[in-house]
Amino acid sequence: MASPSSLQRECRRALFSIMKQDLVLTTLVADTSINPEGEPAWPFILIESPRTLRLRMSCVRGARVSFDVHAFAGPRTDSEEIVETGYDHVSRIADRIERLFAESTITLESGAKCGTLFSDAQMFKDGEPDRWHWFSQLNCRVLAE
């Protein structure tokens, strides 16, 4: 039987896999910048700070897992000319992430079903001129048999 921690890990891997396979998102953020190893190249996406609560019901085992999903972006340029502000760039990345996971159901490797719902989105400047940081809480309800 899957533990809440194993369901959380499986859920996180599935979220990254879905993002890296989405052609719309990977035109906005290189797939190597989705959960990057080492120092990330802008723009980039992270899923961090998992919080897990065991679910126990009749005939059902599972977990509620919440993740903080982060996107970082600056302006897009073409031949050193700004073609999109950092605010608009990160807004489009956020929109695509929200569309991928808003009220959807994902089947995990183990066969467990993971329902997703976003809450508490926020966007703010990230220290440097026209660099922005968006984040939201992604709430997952994972049910394993």
C-alpha positions, 0 to 999 in steps of 0.5 A, a space after each residue: 500500500 502506498 504511503 502519503 510520502 510515496 504518493 506525494 513523490 509520485 504526484 510531483 514527478 507526474 506534474 513535472 512530466 506533464 509540464 515538460 511534455 506540453 508543447 505550449 508551455 515548452 515554447 515559453 519555458 525550455 523543458 530543461 528549465 522546468 525543475 532545473 538542476 543547478 543554477 536555473 536559466 530564466 525563465 524557469 519553473 519549480 514545484 516546492 514545499 510539499 505538504 502532505 496529509 494522510 487520507 483514510 476512509 472506508 476502502 480508500 487510502 490516499 493523501 492530500 498534497 499541496 505544492 507551491 508552484 513557482 514561475 520566474 520570467 523576465 522580458 523576452 527579446 529578439 535581437 536585443 529588442 524587447 518583444 514582451 515584458 517580464 510581467 506579460 511573459 510570466 503571466 502567459 507561463 502562469 496561464 498555461 500552468 493553470 490550464 494544464 492542472 485546473 480541476 483535472 485528474 491525473 493517473 499516477 504510475 501506481 494507478 492512483 488518481 490525483 485530482 488537482 485544484 489551484 488556489 492562492 496565486 500571487 505575482 510580484 517583482 523579483 528584485 531586478 528590473 522587469 523580472 517577475 515571480 508568480 506562484 500558486 498553491 496546487 492542491 492535489 487529492 490523491 486516492 489509492 486503493 
